[in-house]
Every structure is written in C-alpha cells, then in structure tokens.
Amino acid sequence: MNSWPGYARMQSHQILLYLLAIAAGVLTGLALPAAAPALQSAINPFLALLLYATFLSMPLTKLAGALGDIRFMGALMLANFVAVPLVVFALTRFIAHDKALLFGVLLVLLAPCVDYVIVFTGLAGGDSHKLLAATPLLLVSQVLLLPVFMYLFAGPATTGLIEPEPFVRSLLGLIVLPLAAAAITQMITRKYSEFAVVGDWADYLMVPLMMGTLFSVVGSQIHGVAAQISSLFQAIMIFALFILLMVFIAWAIGRIFKLGIQSLRAVAFSGVTRNSLVVLPLALALPVELAFASTVVVTQTLVELLGMLLMVRFIPALIRQKSN
C-alpha cells in the first residue's frame, strides 16, 4: 500500500500539508465570509470520515483490554479532572470580572476532547487505541463534572446552562457510528479478502481528510474571530499558556503512574486537547449578554489546532528524551 502514488510523500510532508490547509482556510474564510455556513456544515462529515479511517487502522477487538489499563485510565482522569481544573482556575482569576469571557474559557477548557485528539495522538506515536477506549469514560465524566466546575468557578448563574444533548450527539455521530462502521468493515475484510482495499483507501485518505477537517474548521470560524481579535487577546494568551502548562503537567502525571512512552504521549495530548466542537453549541445557546463566549470557544479551536501541529512535531522527541 505504501507504493500507492503520492502516499509516501504525503506521509513525510503531512505537517506542512496541514499548515497549508490551515492557511487556505484562513484565506478562504477572510475573503469569502459568506462561505462560512457551508464550511461549518462540512466539519462533522470530514471529522466522522477521518475517525472512521483512524478506527479502521486499529485492532478494535482489543478495546476491552485497553480499557482495563488501570494506570493509564487513572493518569488520564487525574490529568483531565484534577490538574486541568486547577490550572484553569488559576489562569482565569484575572478575567473573573468579565462573565462572557470567563464562561467561554471555562466551557472549552474544562471539557477534554474525545474526537480528533485520537487522530493527533496517533500522528505523534501515542497510544490512540487506549485513548479511544477511554472515550466513554471521558464523555460521561465531563457531562457530570462540567456543571460542578462551572458553578464553583463562575458562580450559581451557570446552573442549568450545561445540557447533555451536544455531548450525546457527538458520541453518536463522531464516535459510535464511525466506530461501528469500522468494526463492520474489519469483520467483512477478515471474511472476504477482496475488500481489504477499503482499508488501504482509508489509510491513503487520512491526510486529505485531516486537511479537509482543518480547512473547514478554520475557514468557517476565522472571520468571526478576526473581527474581534483585539477583544480576544486575553483569551488567546490563556489558551497558549494552558497548552504549555498541560503538556508538562500531563507528562509528569504519566511519569508518576509509570506509563510507557506511547501512553505518556496519549495522556499529554488528552490533557491539552479540548472538546471545542462539542461545547460550541452550548456557548451558542447562552443568553445574549454572554454571546461573546461562543467566539471565545472558536478562538480556542484555532489556537489549539496550531498547538496540536507543534505537539505532533515535537512531543515524540520531547517525551522520548524526558522519559529516558
């Protein structure tokens, strides 16, 4: 399969291709703001296909065994639901007076990602298989704990603002359906070898699908962010600091739990990557006086995408060096 035209070149230059996709999204979104709704509607299809291709490359019959890794699951939960809230609380104290900004930052940073974090983890040589197995636990935990943290950090006005529907839709559309499709495909290819080409095509298209996802996300959101960039400076600084802090905190937690290199990388990516595409509908549903929160959530997505690409480039060398 590696001999397919262009495959080796795509793999060796994928970070450059992803940066080009982001740049194309910026240019398109700024030049054609009317295209934003169409680009936004393309995000979930691209992401679902990308996750299907990712799941198809995994030995799904071993998911139960991955879920049974107590040390990995413990490190993951500690990073996301103890370390992250403490870091977020510290980073948001100087914006506590600005409710819309505070709501947006809290909503997005307190919810760990369960979709494209699996892809980026795999790109960096992390254990994406274990991260996939942890998805239900991460989703249920954030649905239960996000209202509690919002109440503690932003006050009683947050009561009733967190609805489970976006999380359920994300679980079904971006995890359950692609996972089920991948499992069925694997069953078919094991029985009928002539269908093995489906897996080859899925692997071949992973880089273009990631490019499409990045292009759609950036192109659909960049115009709104650019229009309010001066008001978003504090949020951008918080999001950048969060990435830097959580990379090392999550790595330290993984070391305490004596995780292997692949698991360490997975915990680092999970600690950094947030559930922005899922919490955005929550931000959009906030009262008018908190409408700015949705722009804050979108801004985090853009900062995070750049952070993810840098992590894919540098985390393998960093964690290998630090772990030896």
VONUKOL-427633 format. One record per residue (C-alpha): x, y, z. Coordinates in nm, 3 decimals, always signed. Last residue first. Layout:
# residues N
<vofi X="X" Y="Y" Z="Z"/>
...
***
This chain:
# residues 324
<vofi X="+1.494" Y="+0.805" Z="+2.939"/>
<vofi X="+1.146" Y="+0.953" Z="+2.972"/>
<vofi X="+1.248" Y="+1.314" Z="+2.914"/>
<vofi X="+1.420" Y="+1.237" Z="+2.584"/>
<vofi X="+1.143" Y="+1.018" Z="+2.447"/>
<vofi X="+0.886" Y="+1.267" Z="+2.573"/>
<vofi X="+1.048" Y="+1.563" Z="+2.399"/>
<vofi X="+1.137" Y="+1.384" Z="+2.075"/>
<vofi X="+0.785" Y="+1.245" Z="+2.025"/>
<vofi X="+0.625" Y="+1.570" Z="+2.154"/>
<vofi X="+0.796" Y="+1.799" Z="+1.899"/>
<vofi X="+0.624" Y="+1.770" Z="+1.560"/>
<vofi X="+0.288" Y="+1.631" Z="+1.671"/>
<vofi X="+0.294" Y="+1.888" Z="+1.951"/>
<vofi X="+0.351" Y="+2.174" Z="+1.707"/>
<vofi X="+0.059" Y="+2.052" Z="+1.496"/>
<vofi X="-0.158" Y="+2.026" Z="+1.805"/>
<vofi X="-0.070" Y="+2.379" Z="+1.917"/>
<vofi X="-0.172" Y="+2.519" Z="+1.580"/>
<vofi X="-0.503" Y="+2.337" Z="+1.609"/>
<vofi X="-0.537" Y="+2.451" Z="+1.971"/>
<vofi X="-0.512" Y="+2.822" Z="+1.890"/>
<vofi X="-0.782" Y="+2.785" Z="+1.624"/>
<vofi X="-1.013" Y="+2.582" Z="+1.847"/>
<vofi X="-0.960" Y="+2.820" Z="+2.140"/>
<vofi X="-1.073" Y="+3.109" Z="+1.921"/>
<vofi X="-1.396" Y="+2.923" Z="+1.845"/>
<vofi X="-1.468" Y="+2.890" Z="+2.217"/>
<vofi X="-1.402" Y="+3.262" Z="+2.271"/>
<vofi X="-1.634" Y="+3.349" Z="+1.984"/>
<vofi X="-1.905" Y="+3.141" Z="+2.154"/>
<vofi X="-1.848" Y="+3.322" Z="+2.485"/>
<vofi X="-1.915" Y="+3.661" Z="+2.323"/>
<vofi X="-2.287" Y="+3.577" Z="+2.335"/>
<vofi X="-2.292" Y="+3.605" Z="+2.717"/>
<vofi X="-2.524" Y="+3.907" Z="+2.736"/>
<vofi X="-2.740" Y="+3.743" Z="+2.469"/>
<vofi X="-2.810" Y="+3.434" Z="+2.682"/>
<vofi X="-2.612" Y="+3.115" Z="+2.611"/>
<vofi X="-2.721" Y="+2.878" Z="+2.332"/>
<vofi X="-2.417" Y="+2.949" Z="+2.112"/>
<vofi X="-2.188" Y="+2.853" Z="+2.402"/>
<vofi X="-2.361" Y="+2.518" Z="+2.444"/>
<vofi X="-2.344" Y="+2.458" Z="+2.068"/>
<vofi X="-1.967" Y="+2.529" Z="+2.089"/>
<vofi X="-1.921" Y="+2.270" Z="+2.366"/>
<vofi X="-1.895" Y="+1.979" Z="+2.123"/>
<vofi X="-1.657" Y="+2.131" Z="+1.865"/>
<vofi X="-1.445" Y="+2.273" Z="+2.148"/>
<vofi X="-1.384" Y="+1.946" Z="+2.333"/>
<vofi X="-1.030" Y="+2.028" Z="+2.448"/>
<vofi X="-0.684" Y="+1.894" Z="+2.368"/>
<vofi X="-0.409" Y="+1.959" Z="+2.624"/>
<vofi X="-0.457" Y="+1.687" Z="+2.884"/>
<vofi X="-0.558" Y="+1.437" Z="+2.616"/>
<vofi X="-0.243" Y="+1.506" Z="+2.416"/>
<vofi X="-0.018" Y="+1.462" Z="+2.721"/>
<vofi X="-0.204" Y="+1.147" Z="+2.829"/>
<vofi X="-0.156" Y="+0.995" Z="+2.482"/>
<vofi X="+0.214" Y="+1.085" Z="+2.477"/>
<vofi X="+0.267" Y="+0.919" Z="+2.813"/>
<vofi X="+0.081" Y="+0.609" Z="+2.689"/>
<vofi X="+0.316" Y="+0.577" Z="+2.394"/>
<vofi X="+0.624" Y="+0.632" Z="+2.613"/>
<vofi X="+0.527" Y="+0.380" Z="+2.880"/>
<vofi X="+0.342" Y="+0.483" Z="+3.194"/>
<vofi X="+0.496" Y="+0.484" Z="+3.540"/>
<vofi X="+0.190" Y="+0.643" Z="+3.706"/>
<vofi X="+0.412" Y="+0.924" Z="+3.836"/>
<vofi X="+0.556" Y="+0.957" Z="+3.484"/>
<vofi X="+0.208" Y="+0.997" Z="+3.339"/>
<vofi X="+0.136" Y="+1.271" Z="+3.591"/>
<vofi X="+0.457" Y="+1.449" Z="+3.494"/>
<vofi X="+0.368" Y="+1.428" Z="+3.123"/>
<vofi X="+0.021" Y="+1.568" Z="+3.200"/>
<vofi X="+0.181" Y="+1.858" Z="+3.389"/>
<vofi X="+0.435" Y="+1.918" Z="+3.113"/>
<vofi X="+0.192" Y="+1.935" Z="+2.823"/>
<vofi X="-0.067" Y="+2.098" Z="+3.050"/>
<vofi X="+0.143" Y="+2.407" Z="+3.117"/>
<vofi X="+0.233" Y="+2.486" Z="+2.757"/>
<vofi X="-0.118" Y="+2.423" Z="+2.625"/>
<vofi X="-0.281" Y="+2.628" Z="+2.902"/>
<vofi X="-0.040" Y="+2.915" Z="+2.842"/>
<vofi X="-0.148" Y="+2.931" Z="+2.476"/>
<vofi X="-0.518" Y="+2.918" Z="+2.570"/>
<vofi X="-0.477" Y="+3.189" Z="+2.837"/>
<vofi X="-0.287" Y="+3.417" Z="+2.598"/>
<vofi X="-0.553" Y="+3.373" Z="+2.329"/>
<vofi X="-0.829" Y="+3.451" Z="+2.580"/>
<vofi X="-0.658" Y="+3.772" Z="+2.689"/>
<vofi X="-0.614" Y="+3.887" Z="+2.329"/>
<vofi X="-0.974" Y="+3.815" Z="+2.234"/>
<vofi X="-1.109" Y="+4.169" Z="+2.246"/>
<vofi X="-0.849" Y="+4.287" Z="+1.994"/>
<vofi X="-0.929" Y="+3.993" Z="+1.766"/>
<vofi X="-1.300" Y="+4.067" Z="+1.741"/>
<vofi X="-1.348" Y="+4.075" Z="+1.362"/>
<vofi X="-1.064" Y="+3.825" Z="+1.317"/>
<vofi X="-1.251" Y="+3.569" Z="+1.530"/>
<vofi X="-1.571" Y="+3.597" Z="+1.329"/>
<vofi X="-1.381" Y="+3.571" Z="+1.001"/>
<vofi X="-1.171" Y="+3.274" Z="+1.117"/>
<vofi X="-1.459" Y="+3.042" Z="+1.204"/>
<vofi X="-1.578" Y="+2.862" Z="+0.890"/>
<vofi X="-1.240" Y="+2.862" Z="+0.713"/>
<vofi X="-1.058" Y="+2.735" Z="+1.022"/>
<vofi X="-1.288" Y="+2.442" Z="+1.089"/>
<vofi X="-1.339" Y="+2.351" Z="+0.724"/>
<vofi X="-0.970" Y="+2.372" Z="+0.628"/>
<vofi X="-0.864" Y="+2.169" Z="+0.931"/>
<vofi X="-1.119" Y="+1.896" Z="+0.858"/>
<vofi X="-1.035" Y="+1.888" Z="+0.488"/>
<vofi X="-0.663" Y="+1.861" Z="+0.565"/>
<vofi X="-0.735" Y="+1.578" Z="+0.808"/>
<vofi X="-0.933" Y="+1.402" Z="+0.535"/>
<vofi X="-0.652" Y="+1.455" Z="+0.282"/>
<vofi X="-0.401" Y="+1.301" Z="+0.530"/>
<vofi X="-0.625" Y="+1.005" Z="+0.615"/>
<vofi X="-0.707" Y="+0.926" Z="+0.250"/>
<vofi X="-0.441" Y="+0.660" Z="+0.189"/>
<vofi X="-0.524" Y="+0.481" Z="+0.514"/>
<vofi X="-0.893" Y="+0.469" Z="+0.423"/>
<vofi X="-0.809" Y="+0.353" Z="+0.069"/>
<vofi X="-0.596" Y="+0.069" Z="+0.201"/>
<vofi X="-0.865" Y="-0.030" Z="+0.449"/>
<vofi X="-1.122" Y="-0.045" Z="+0.169"/>
<vofi X="-0.872" Y="-0.244" Z="-0.044"/>
<vofi X="-0.910" Y="-0.529" Z="+0.206"/>
<vofi X="-1.249" Y="-0.599" Z="+0.044"/>
<vofi X="-1.102" Y="-0.879" Z="-0.172"/>
<vofi X="-1.002" Y="-1.059" Z="+0.146"/>
<vofi X="-1.361" Y="-1.153" Z="+0.225"/>
<vofi X="-1.400" Y="-1.283" Z="+0.581"/>
<vofi X="-1.141" Y="-1.066" Z="+0.753"/>
<vofi X="-1.238" Y="-0.776" Z="+0.525"/>
<vofi X="-1.603" Y="-0.806" Z="+0.627"/>
<vofi X="-1.532" Y="-0.810" Z="+1.000"/>
<vofi X="-1.296" Y="-0.514" Z="+0.967"/>
<vofi X="-1.559" Y="-0.319" Z="+0.774"/>
<vofi X="-1.820" Y="-0.394" Z="+1.042"/>
<vofi X="-1.583" Y="-0.270" Z="+1.314"/>
<vofi X="-1.501" Y="+0.045" Z="+1.114"/>
<vofi X="-1.870" Y="+0.122" Z="+1.060"/>
<vofi X="-1.941" Y="+0.069" Z="+1.431"/>
<vofi X="-1.655" Y="+0.301" Z="+1.526"/>
<vofi X="-1.763" Y="+0.565" Z="+1.274"/>
<vofi X="-2.121" Y="+0.548" Z="+1.410"/>
<vofi X="-2.031" Y="+0.536" Z="+1.782"/>
<vofi X="-1.761" Y="+0.806" Z="+1.786"/>
<vofi X="-1.842" Y="+1.115" Z="+1.579"/>
<vofi X="-2.217" Y="+1.091" Z="+1.530"/>
<vofi X="-2.325" Y="+0.904" Z="+1.841"/>
<vofi X="-2.083" Y="+1.049" Z="+2.097"/>
<vofi X="-2.104" Y="+1.397" Z="+1.948"/>
<vofi X="-2.484" Y="+1.389" Z="+1.952"/>
<vofi X="-2.480" Y="+1.273" Z="+2.316"/>
<vofi X="-2.236" Y="+1.550" Z="+2.412"/>
<vofi X="-2.445" Y="+1.811" Z="+2.232"/>
<vofi X="-2.761" Y="+1.684" Z="+2.411"/>
<vofi X="-2.624" Y="+1.684" Z="+2.769"/>
<vofi X="-2.716" Y="+2.046" Z="+2.850"/>
<vofi X="-2.500" Y="+2.276" Z="+3.062"/>
<vofi X="-2.665" Y="+2.614" Z="+3.127"/>
<vofi X="-2.892" Y="+2.487" Z="+3.408"/>
<vofi X="-2.688" Y="+2.642" Z="+3.690"/>
<vofi X="-2.427" Y="+2.880" Z="+3.549"/>
<vofi X="-2.563" Y="+3.178" Z="+3.744"/>
<vofi X="-2.460" Y="+2.994" Z="+4.064"/>
<vofi X="-2.099" Y="+3.115" Z="+4.036"/>
<vofi X="-1.824" Y="+3.115" Z="+3.773"/>
<vofi X="-1.553" Y="+2.885" Z="+3.918"/>
<vofi X="-1.755" Y="+2.663" Z="+4.152"/>
<vofi X="-2.071" Y="+2.652" Z="+3.940"/>
<vofi X="-1.873" Y="+2.594" Z="+3.620"/>
<vofi X="-1.678" Y="+2.317" Z="+3.793"/>
<vofi X="-1.997" Y="+2.142" Z="+3.902"/>
<vofi X="-2.169" Y="+2.188" Z="+3.565"/>
<vofi X="-1.860" Y="+2.037" Z="+3.390"/>
<vofi X="-1.842" Y="+1.740" Z="+3.630"/>
<vofi X="-2.128" Y="+1.517" Z="+3.516"/>
<vofi X="-2.105" Y="+1.579" Z="+3.141"/>
<vofi X="-1.725" Y="+1.574" Z="+3.171"/>
<vofi X="-1.722" Y="+1.236" Z="+3.343"/>
<vofi X="-1.962" Y="+1.076" Z="+3.096"/>
<vofi X="-1.755" Y="+1.189" Z="+2.799"/>
<vofi X="-1.417" Y="+1.094" Z="+2.945"/>
<vofi X="-1.539" Y="+0.748" Z="+3.049"/>
<vofi X="-1.700" Y="+0.686" Z="+2.709"/>
<vofi X="-1.376" Y="+0.793" Z="+2.529"/>
<vofi X="-1.132" Y="+0.584" Z="+2.735"/>
<vofi X="-1.119" Y="+0.300" Z="+2.481"/>
<vofi X="-1.035" Y="+0.555" Z="+2.210"/>
<vofi X="-0.748" Y="+0.686" Z="+2.422"/>
<vofi X="-0.622" Y="+0.333" Z="+2.469"/>
<vofi X="-0.610" Y="+0.283" Z="+2.091"/>
<vofi X="-0.457" Y="+0.627" Z="+2.031"/>
<vofi X="-0.143" Y="+0.518" Z="+2.216"/>
<vofi X="+0.092" Y="+0.796" Z="+2.108"/>
<vofi X="+0.315" Y="+0.795" Z="+1.801"/>
<vofi X="+0.265" Y="+1.166" Z="+1.734"/>
<vofi X="+0.025" Y="+1.105" Z="+1.445"/>
<vofi X="-0.171" Y="+0.861" Z="+1.662"/>
<vofi X="-0.222" Y="+1.126" Z="+1.929"/>
<vofi X="-0.335" Y="+1.372" Z="+1.661"/>
<vofi X="-0.600" Y="+1.126" Z="+1.540"/>
<vofi X="-0.734" Y="+1.036" Z="+1.885"/>
<vofi X="-0.739" Y="+1.406" Z="+1.982"/>
<vofi X="-0.970" Y="+1.447" Z="+1.683"/>
<vofi X="-1.267" Y="+1.307" Z="+1.876"/>
<vofi X="-1.290" Y="+1.284" Z="+2.255"/>
<vofi X="-1.161" Y="+1.622" Z="+2.369"/>
<vofi X="-1.149" Y="+1.707" Z="+2.739"/>
<vofi X="-1.407" Y="+1.960" Z="+2.871"/>
<vofi X="-1.285" Y="+2.214" Z="+3.130"/>
<vofi X="-1.101" Y="+2.430" Z="+2.877"/>
<vofi X="-1.398" Y="+2.495" Z="+2.648"/>
<vofi X="-1.668" Y="+2.592" Z="+2.894"/>
<vofi X="-1.430" Y="+2.772" Z="+3.129"/>
<vofi X="-1.285" Y="+2.999" Z="+2.860"/>
<vofi X="-1.627" Y="+3.086" Z="+2.716"/>
<vofi X="-1.785" Y="+3.149" Z="+3.055"/>
<vofi X="-1.494" Y="+3.372" Z="+3.167"/>
<vofi X="-1.506" Y="+3.583" Z="+2.851"/>
<vofi X="-1.881" Y="+3.631" Z="+2.887"/>
<vofi X="-1.856" Y="+3.695" Z="+3.262"/>
<vofi X="-1.576" Y="+3.953" Z="+3.252"/>
<vofi X="-1.493" Y="+4.010" Z="+3.622"/>
<vofi X="-1.333" Y="+3.665" Z="+3.652"/>
<vofi X="-1.073" Y="+3.763" Z="+3.389"/>
<vofi X="-0.776" Y="+3.783" Z="+3.630"/>
<vofi X="-0.878" Y="+3.461" Z="+3.805"/>
<vofi X="-0.895" Y="+3.262" Z="+3.482"/>
<vofi X="-0.546" Y="+3.109" Z="+3.468"/>
<vofi X="-0.553" Y="+2.978" Z="+3.827"/>
<vofi X="-0.896" Y="+2.816" Z="+3.789"/>
<vofi X="-0.794" Y="+2.665" Z="+3.455"/>
<vofi X="-0.479" Y="+2.511" Z="+3.605"/>
<vofi X="-0.673" Y="+2.362" Z="+3.899"/>
<vofi X="-0.949" Y="+2.236" Z="+3.667"/>
<vofi X="-0.688" Y="+2.076" Z="+3.436"/>
<vofi X="-0.496" Y="+1.900" Z="+3.714"/>
<vofi X="-0.796" Y="+1.733" Z="+3.878"/>
<vofi X="-1.042" Y="+1.626" Z="+3.607"/>
<vofi X="-0.829" Y="+1.594" Z="+3.296"/>
<vofi X="-0.487" Y="+1.497" Z="+3.433"/>
<vofi X="-0.621" Y="+1.280" Z="+3.715"/>
<vofi X="-0.865" Y="+1.104" Z="+3.482"/>
<vofi X="-0.597" Y="+1.027" Z="+3.222"/>
<vofi X="-0.344" Y="+0.915" Z="+3.483"/>
<vofi X="-0.600" Y="+0.678" Z="+3.637"/>
<vofi X="-0.703" Y="+0.543" Z="+3.296"/>
<vofi X="-0.339" Y="+0.472" Z="+3.209"/>
<vofi X="-0.269" Y="+0.305" Z="+3.544"/>
<vofi X="-0.588" Y="+0.100" Z="+3.529"/>
<vofi X="-0.523" Y="-0.048" Z="+3.183"/>
<vofi X="-0.851" Y="-0.241" Z="+3.158"/>
<vofi X="-0.990" Y="-0.012" Z="+2.889"/>
<vofi X="-0.708" Y="-0.124" Z="+2.661"/>
<vofi X="-0.805" Y="-0.488" Z="+2.710"/>
<vofi X="-1.165" Y="-0.412" Z="+2.620"/>
<vofi X="-1.052" Y="-0.235" Z="+2.303"/>
<vofi X="-0.858" Y="-0.537" Z="+2.173"/>
<vofi X="-1.116" Y="-0.643" Z="+1.913"/>
<vofi X="-1.080" Y="-0.296" Z="+1.761"/>
<vofi X="-0.734" Y="-0.367" Z="+1.620"/>
<vofi X="-0.687" Y="-0.010" Z="+1.491"/>
<vofi X="-0.647" Y="+0.110" Z="+1.130"/>
<vofi X="-1.023" Y="+0.115" Z="+1.075"/>
<vofi X="-1.061" Y="+0.341" Z="+1.378"/>
<vofi X="-0.848" Y="+0.607" Z="+1.210"/>
<vofi X="-1.032" Y="+0.584" Z="+0.877"/>
<vofi X="-1.365" Y="+0.609" Z="+1.058"/>
<vofi X="-1.228" Y="+0.900" Z="+1.263"/>
<vofi X="-1.137" Y="+1.089" Z="+0.947"/>
<vofi X="-1.476" Y="+1.009" Z="+0.793"/>
<vofi X="-1.655" Y="+1.142" Z="+1.103"/>
<vofi X="-1.433" Y="+1.454" Z="+1.109"/>
<vofi X="-1.497" Y="+1.535" Z="+0.743"/>
<vofi X="-1.871" Y="+1.482" Z="+0.788"/>
<vofi X="-1.866" Y="+1.688" Z="+1.112"/>
<vofi X="-1.681" Y="+1.986" Z="+0.965"/>
<vofi X="-1.870" Y="+2.017" Z="+0.634"/>
<vofi X="-2.165" Y="+2.210" Z="+0.784"/>
<vofi X="-1.918" Y="+2.470" Z="+0.910"/>
<vofi X="-1.776" Y="+2.515" Z="+0.561"/>
<vofi X="-2.122" Y="+2.571" Z="+0.416"/>
<vofi X="-2.208" Y="+2.822" Z="+0.690"/>
<vofi X="-1.873" Y="+3.008" Z="+0.649"/>
<vofi X="-1.893" Y="+3.053" Z="+0.271"/>
<vofi X="-2.043" Y="+3.402" Z="+0.309"/>
<vofi X="-1.717" Y="+3.509" Z="+0.475"/>
<vofi X="-1.538" Y="+3.470" Z="+0.141"/>
<vofi X="-1.202" Y="+3.652" Z="+0.156"/>
<vofi X="-1.145" Y="+3.608" Z="+0.529"/>
<vofi X="-1.269" Y="+3.250" Z="+0.547"/>
<vofi X="-1.094" Y="+3.149" Z="+0.226"/>
<vofi X="-0.759" Y="+3.298" Z="+0.328"/>
<vofi X="-0.772" Y="+3.150" Z="+0.679"/>
<vofi X="-0.885" Y="+2.810" Z="+0.550"/>
<vofi X="-0.606" Y="+2.806" Z="+0.290"/>
<vofi X="-0.356" Y="+2.882" Z="+0.567"/>
<vofi X="-0.498" Y="+2.599" Z="+0.779"/>
<vofi X="-0.477" Y="+2.358" Z="+0.485"/>
<vofi X="-0.119" Y="+2.473" Z="+0.415"/>
<vofi X="-0.031" Y="+2.405" Z="+0.779"/>
<vofi X="-0.180" Y="+2.057" Z="+0.745"/>
<vofi X="+0.022" Y="+1.992" Z="+0.429"/>
<vofi X="+0.342" Y="+2.103" Z="+0.603"/>
<vofi X="+0.266" Y="+1.866" Z="+0.891"/>
<vofi X="+0.191" Y="+1.585" Z="+0.642"/>
<vofi X="+0.519" Y="+1.610" Z="+0.450"/>
<vofi X="+0.659" Y="+1.260" Z="+0.510"/>
<vofi X="+0.318" Y="+1.095" Z="+0.499"/>
<vofi X="+0.202" Y="+1.278" Z="+0.188"/>
<vofi X="+0.528" Y="+1.193" Z="+0.008"/>
<vofi X="+0.499" Y="+0.825" Z="+0.097"/>
<vofi X="+0.141" Y="+0.811" Z="-0.032"/>
<vofi X="+0.192" Y="+1.007" Z="-0.355"/>
<vofi X="+0.115" Y="+0.719" Z="-0.588"/>
<vofi X="+0.048" Y="+0.395" Z="-0.397"/>
<vofi X="+0.371" Y="+0.216" Z="-0.302"/>
<vofi X="+0.294" Y="+0.236" Z="+0.068"/>
<vofi X="+0.000" Y="+0.000" Z="+0.000"/>
***
